[in-house]
Amino acid sequence: MSEVKSVTGRGLPLRGNDIDTDRIIPARFLRSVTFDGLGEQVFADDRVQAKGTHPFDQPQYEGAKILVVNRNFGCGSSREHAPQAIARWGIQALIGESFAEIFFGNCVAMGIPCLMATSEVVKVLQDAVEFNPQTQLQVDLEEMEVRCDEYAAPVQMAAGPRQMFISGTWDACGQLVAQADSIRATAAQLPYIRW
Amino acid sequence: MSKGTLFDKVWDLHTVGTLPSGQTQLFIGLHLVHEVTSPQAFAMLRERGLKVMFPERTVATVDHIVPTDNQARPFVDSLAEEMIQSLERNSQEHNIAFYNIGSGSQGIVHVIAPEQGLTQPGMTIACGDSHTSTHGAFGAIAFGIGTSQVRDVLASQTLALAKLKVRRIEVNGTLKPGVYAKDVILHIIRKLGVKGGVGFAYEYAGEAIEQMSMEERMTLCNMSIEGGARCGYINPDAVTYAYLEGRDFAPKAAEWDKAVAWWDSLRSDADAQYDDVVVFNAEDIAPTVTWGITPDQGISIDEMVPTPDLLAESDRAIAEEAYVYMDLQPGNPIKGTKIDVCFIGSCTNGRISDLREAARIAKGRQVAEGIKAFVVPGSERVKQQAEAEGLDQIFEAAGFEWRDAGCSMCLAMNPDKLEGRQISASSSNRNFKGRQGSASGRTLLMSPAMVAAAAVRGQVADVRELL
């Protein structure tokens, strides 16, 4: 599995607090047994309403890899379709003031780091990318820093997930299954397993 | 750091070990599966040549995509049909119990597990659905997960997780008539915000909580996630045990007494330490309605839509967005707002006691002219019980439609949807933009009794005037 130590690329600024997963991918697009095609449907309804002015529709942000968001991004439904849609559009990392917990966990399991920064840092990044969409951003999980030309600022992520990205163990499935004996031993200690 | 809480005890009992990342590998006692977030997980298992490790601890049903007016197969929506077929195949292939339509036990996953006694105190419960927090009502640690994590639980019956902090939320005193569990949770979310619970499990306690029935407790815990808390729970007590005793999967005979003793031992200790404590007074809570596009944008029925100066600066931008989207004027009363659709149902408020309360308001009254009102029982068993009590006849006589079990218009992945700019009075859990199936549709969250009151008045009304 691949290590995720840093992501470098152009940014995509998406302003607003409490952007929920229903907005990221409306429920009607979940009527499928695969995640195929979700990339084109990301923010479908918001984009129609913005009539071409939504950041995901603006040509200057085509090919961006780092999504820069505000507070409580990804709240609401647990649907992994939301980060899948964002990732399939081309995003490889997110920086935001804060993330909803289930969304964050889904991103870890997909190998997409979500890094937290202060509202001031987020604003600097969003402004810089809007001013010059060609600006290269770099998120560095080893130094826990975001860089943008000469500018550098600290970012945060809990120690566990960070370690999973750096060591390439963000897909925990194999590690979990490998503990089969301990799992069965733990289960055997739980009274309710027997009744 | 918390110590001696039910959360700590259950977490420790289910800890398999510590992963190299430092995270806990946590055993999941009950895995609930539905048709929307599982097909890709089963496909990933297949790709990796993995099996379901504990099929006997996995239970499936179909709820999100099912039509509630005509459930004949194949479904008219071929995509929905493909999804139910996928779950039928996957549960058969992996030997997982599946409560299908017509089984007598199908329904919303968070309604059927408690009603069958599958949900029990002291368990860890996961499901690919954010409203899994519902099951915390029993003193279980229950939380929503995404599809890759559904894969992990299928394959290993465990998850890689970091421990949450614990916030005790006390609601002291007694609720006034016309004030329900839904109002309590909308009030709590209003005060603590939609991100206030991020990183926390919520322990609900205090007299008002102790006085609640199990179904009210489920309503409360269900919406923990709307306050940002992935998990919310209530310590098990006599109310919990009385609800559980005799249910299909509850322990029986000699096992029952042992179970009760074990459950009692899991209750938070009197001297437990919490990361945070917040106290509310039940008498301060009135029937509550949301006016905006996030569940914390709520007000009492007799308050005005807040003007920006009443809000914290960081809440003003989303309030401005909400005024425009909802087409509601700050400073105007919410009471009297004309509505188009009334929806009673969902994993928040689709249980028998919810339908009884709504029927009590609807009885002998008529749905106002031009309003589409419908009632969707949370499960086939709820439907059967309601019909045995004659609630269906009360609703139909009042002009409500009476439907089959499913998630329905809570999230509109099925034919039940708002159209255009319609505004709904809804007993569901989310008022997000577009949530109820129209990209410009609008949702006002409230208790089922308040929805029934809105239906008969044709506008947002104070249920206390109709009791």
Interface residues (C-beta under 8 A of the other chain):
Chain A: G16 N17 D18 D20 D22 R23 P26 A27 R28 L30 R31 S32 V33 T34 F35 D45 D46 V48 Q49 R71 N72 C75 G76 S77 S78 R79 E80 H81 P83 S98 A100 E101 I102 G105 N106 A109 M110 A158 A159 G160 P161 Q163 M164 S167 T169 D171 A172 C173 Q175 L176 V177 Q179 A180 S182 I183 T186 A187 Q189 L190 P191 Y192 I193 W195
Chain B: L13 H14 T15 V16 G17 L19 P20 S21 G22 Q23 Q25 F27 G29 V36 T37 P39 Q40 A43 M44 R48 L50 M53 F54 R57 H64 I65 D77 L79 A80 E82 M83 S86 Q120 G122 M123 G128 D129 S130 T132 F143 G144 I145 G146 T147 S148 Q149 R151 D152 A155 S156 Q157 T158 L159 A160 L161 A162 V194 K195 V198 G199 I225 E226 G228 R230 P251 K252 E255 K258 A259 W262 T294 S314 D315 A317 I318 E321 L411 A412 M413 R430 F432 K433 G434 R435 G437 A439 S440
